[in-house]
Amino acid sequence: MKLIGSLTSPYVRKARVVLAEKKIDYDFELDSPWTPGNEVANVNPLGKIPVLILDDDTVLFDSRVIVEYLDNVAPNNKLMPASNRERCEVKRWEALADGVCDAAALVFLERKRPAAQQSTDWIARQEGKIIRSLEFMSGQLGEHSWCMGSHFSLADVTVGCALGYLVFRFPEIDWQVKHPNLARLYNKVMQRPAFVDTVPQG
């Protein structure tokens, strides 16, 4: 199988971490919808990354679809529980973490526009989502070792990627000081080779 994506996208990183945790071999093709002459829209009509192309040429897109497929295709190192209630909790963590990435990416793109065209209200609205989500994450995590309590799961993958994106793009957000439990979680995931090998670059 082949994964198409960039070295900076937190959604691509999520897929790469899952591939590594599941020990699945794949080819990694660098491409981005923001690169001139890119081919992303030719494989994903939404023009987004990551894109996973299976061995039978089936194309999967949206990181949530990709990681669920990957967790099911290989029985080792299960990242999603079978129980419906626990599964919903993992998916809620994923939705929250992806929402942080969505808001952060929107702020990043808005700030790349000419200063006169930037909307301070729009930026403030997205930043508010990030701050509230971090507070919610911190409250839900509490003193647990991992998002789901005592075991590493997809919830930790997604939260780790979201926090890593903030470290990469928004070092001025002092979430580590305000939420030391999230900092502890981030430090723990960064001890895993899957995270060390996928640190955003660019």
N, C-alpha and C positions, 0 to 999 in steps of 0.2 A: 504494500500500500504506500501511498505518497501523501504527505502533508504539505500543503501550500500555505505560506505565511511569512511573517516578518520576525525580526529579532526584538522588536519593541512592544508588540501587541500583547496585552495580558491575556487575551482570549486564546491566542496562539500558544502562549506559554502554558496555559491550563491544559491544552491538548498534549503538548510536549511532555509535561510533567506526568500526566496519566499514562502516556505511552511508555515512559521510562519506568514508572512504578509497576506497570503491568508487564514490563520486559518484552514489549512488542517491537519487532524490527520494522523499520519504515525508511523511506527516502524523504528527505526534507528539502523542499524547493523554495528558495527565497523569492517572494514576490509580495507586492503591497498595492492596494488600490490608489495609493498616493504617489507611486513611482511612475514617471512618464513612460508610456508605452507598455504598461503592465497588461497581463493577460487574465487577471482575476475575474473580470466580468464574463470572460469566455467560458469559464467553468462554473461560476456561481452567478446567476442572474441578479442577485442582490449586490454584487460587487463588494463582498466583504470577505475577510479572512477570520479564522482558518477555513480551509477547504480540505477535506479528506477524500482522496480517490482510492477506492477499494480495488483489489486485484481484478475484479470483474468489470471495472470501469464505472461502477456505481459511484455517484458523487454525493457526499454528505457535507452539509454546511450548517452553521451555527454551532458554536462550541458546546452548547448543552446537548445537542443531538450527538455530536461526535464523541464526547466523553462517555455518554450513556452507552453508545454502541461499543466503544472500546472496553468498558467494564464488563459488558455481557459477552463479548466475543472470546475473552480469555478468562478462565475460571480462577486463576491465581490472584492473590492480593486484592480481594474484592473491596471496592471503594464505596459501593452503595448497598445499603441493607435491603433485605427482601421484604421485611415488614413494612406495610403500607404507611403506618404512622411515622416510623423512623425514616423511611424513604422521603416522605413529605418534608420532614425536618431538614434532611440533607439538601433537598431541592430548594427549601426556603433560604438556607444559608447561601446556596449558589445564586439564587435570584438577588439576594442582598449584595453579595460580593460583585456580581456582574453589574448591578445598579451603580455601585461606587465607581466601577471602571467606566461605565457609560457617562456618568456625570463628569468624571475627571477628564475623559477624552474630549468632551464638549468644551470644557474650560480651556484645555490645551489648544484646541483648534480655534476657539474664539480669540484667544490671545495672539494667535499668529496673524490675524487680520490687521490691517492698518489701524492705528490707535483711534482715529476719528470714526471708524466704523464699528468699533467694539461696543457691546452693550454691557454696561456695568451691572444692570439689573439681571440680565441673563446669567452672567458669571456668578453673581451673588446667589441666585436661585440654585445653580448647580452646586456651588460650594456648600450651601445649606444642606443639600441632600447628602453630601459626603460626611459632613460633621454629624448630622443626625444618625446616619447609618453606622458610623464608627461608635457612637454612644450606644446604639442598640446592640451592636456586635459585642461590645465590652460587657454590657449588662447580661447578655445571653451566655457569654463564655464564663463569666464569674471566675471561680477558682479551679475550674475543670482543666485537665491536662490538654484536652482536645475539644473541638467544637461539639462533638457528639458525646463527650464525657471522657471515657478511658481509652478510646481507640481512634487511630488515624483514619480519616475518610475523605471522600470527595469534598466535604464541607471545608476541611482544612486546606485542601488543594486550592479551592476557589478563593478562600479568604487570604491565603498566603500570596496568591497571585495579585489580588487586589491591593494588599498592603505593599507588596513589592513594586507595583506600579506607582503608588504614591511616593515611595522612596525614590523611584527613578525620575518621575516628572514633577513632584511637588515636595521637595525636601523641606520647604518652609512650613509645612503642616506638621506641627509637633505632636502627632498622635501618640508617639512612643511615651512622651511625658504624661499626657493626659490619661492614657489608657495603658498602664504598664502590663496588664494581663495580655493585651493584644501584642505588645512588644515581646513578651515571653513566648507567645505562640509563634510569632514570626521568627524569632531566633531558633526555635525548635525545628520549624520546617526548613530553615536555611542550613540545617545540619544534614539534610537529606541530599544525596547526590543529584536527584532529579531536579531539585531547586537550584543547587549550586551550578549545574550545567546549563541552566536556562535563564540566568540573570539577564535582564534586558540590556541590550547594547545598541547604541546609536546616538 
